[in-house]
Structures are given as structure tokens and as C-alpha cells.
């Protein structure tokens, strides 16, 4: 049995989440529902314009959210990332440690600089729009990979948000290669429509000859393959992954176990905040998958976690909430 159920590869960010009216997105010239990379100057400009509003900080980074969910549900998780020796980096590391996640980071060996932050703007329709200052995580590279821990894992989980940075993309490719050589199963999240729109070739470099598992929402899957229908998107996903999950919001999810396509219904709820929903879905799914649960049941647990999350603010559930959800499907 491997030491870790899931080894995560991704960015390390602290989210600053704001509830705002729709018009403010227009006033701030922010693309709704997407993740936009910004420089430090723009980051401070936005913070200045949001100064009258209250923000909720929480640990973030897409794959970090996923790996946290894996650990909260009781699996062994490792996260490869990069933070700076600053207060934000301390917050991020303490947050991971509190969830039981092992990392490649040692506090005394951290570099100077700024830990990445993501300004998350949530409108009344529960849609989240993200503006991300990567900070030191922009320097993420193969040197952040712990090859021994990766080789001693059941799955590697790679974040698609790494694709814009050349060194980070190279690290993602290297992680996939190490995993495949060691017989570790491989997985990827496409992450965001902008990643697919602007960096499809880079995503295909990470995918290589194909992965064991891919996570995507419907928009990302359609964009990835130029699909005009969900059926075409499913066909495309079969060309890059042995198994996959396509989330469809209120319509639930389509999950393919390698033989059968399962349609999983979604519980009808009124969402408040969609930030992190895809991340926690993937984390719950990976926990269930690496613990031998039937594929459709993996999707049911994942859907229950995501449904619970969107009914409150923030990108993560508490350890207690996750434990309760895990018990329902054990």
C-alpha cells in the first residue's frame, strides 16, 4: 500500500473573498466567472478599490483545496507547492497542517518574497470571479517536487492552472512522467476556461499520451475539444483519459469509469458561493476512488461535498463538515 493516497501538484495561494454587487465587476473591468492572472500593481489597485468591503481570508489554490479535501476525509495526502517566508505563507502552511496535509516545505528553508493571493469576487448569483497574483508560486519548478513521496503515492493530481508558467508546466510534465514510470496513476483538472482557451497546447503537453483520470466542467470540456454538444465533449474526453468526470452544475455530472458513462443527478439547492466547488468535488472523488469505492458512488460523495460547499461562503468546508459527509458514504 502506498504511503500517500494522493500527491498534489499546484499553486499555493491565500484567497481574499468579497461579496460584491454585479455592477462592481463592470466598474473594476473584471471578467465574470473566470480566473485572470494579474501583476502585483493590479493586485494592490483592486485591494484599494475594495477597501470599504470586508474580506474573508482562507487557504486557497485549486489543487491545494482538492488535497485538503482528500486529507479531511481521512486519506493520506501530500502537496507540492511554493510559498514565501512571510505571514501569508505562514497562514497557508498552518492551514494545510491543520487539515493533515504533508508538504515539501520546511519553514526555515522558505525563500524571501510574497506568497500568492487570489482576490475572489462573489456576485449575488453565486458566481465567483478570480484575480490571482501568483507571487512566489510563479517560481514553482521541478525543484519543488518530492520524487520519493510521489513514487510512494497511489495517484498524482495535477492542477491545470500551472500551465501558463513555463517552469511550472515543466514541473507538471515531470510529475506525470515520474508517476508513470513508477506505476502511479495520473490525474489532471483542466481548471478554468481561460486555461483551455489560451493554453490548450500546454495542457496537451501535461496530458502526454493520456492520463488515468481527468476532471473538467462542461464548458472546459467543450472548449478543449471544440465540441458543440456534451456528447462530443464526452468523446473528446475519452481520447485523453481512461476515466473522467464532467461536472455540469445544477445538472449534476457525467462520469466515465472506463466502460460505462454514469449520469449523476445534483441535489437542488440555492447556491451562495461557487468558489472551490470543482476543487472539493475532485478531492472527495479522489479520496473515494483511492479507497476502493464504486465509481458512481465516488461521484455521489463528490457531489454531496460540492453541494454543501456552495451553500456557504468560502472555498473549503471545516474538518467536522467533511467528516460528517464522509461518514454518510462510508
Number of C-alpha atoms within 10 A of each C-alpha: 7 14 14 21 26 32 32 29 30 27 29 32 31 24 25 21 25 20 19 16 13 15 10 14 16 11 8 12 9 16 13 17 19 16 22 18 17 15 12 16 9 14 17 12 12 14 14 10 11 16 10 8 11 12 17 12 19 19 26 28 27 27 31 28 27 32 35 33 32 31 26 26 22 17 21 22 27 28 30 25 25 26 29 22 17 14 11 19 25 14 17 23 20 14 17 21 13 12 19 21 23 20 21 14 16 8 12 7 9 14 14 11 14 19 26 26 27 27 25 26 26 26 22 13 13 20 20 23 23 24 23 23 25 24 20 23 24 20 18 27 20 18 14 18 23 17 14 9 20 27 22 19 25 21 28 29 28 29 25 26 25 26 27 16 16 15 17 23 24 19 24 30 22 17 26 27 16 19 22 17 11 13 14 22 18 26 26 27 24 22 23 20 21 17 23 24 12 12 17 17 13 21 24 16 16 26 21 13 10 18 20 19 24 24 28 24 20 22 17 24 26 22 17 23 17 12 18 10 11 16 11 14 21 22 12 17 25 15 12 18 22 18 21 25 27 24 26 17 17 14 13 19 23 21 22 22 15 14 8 11 15 15 15 18 16 18 13 10 11 12 18 20 24 25 29 24 26 26 28 30 28 34 29 31 28 28 28 26 18 17 14 10 17 12 18 20 16 23 29 22 24 26 27 19 26 27 24 18 25 23 15 16 20 25 27 26 22 11 17 11 15 20 15 11 17 20 10 9 13 9
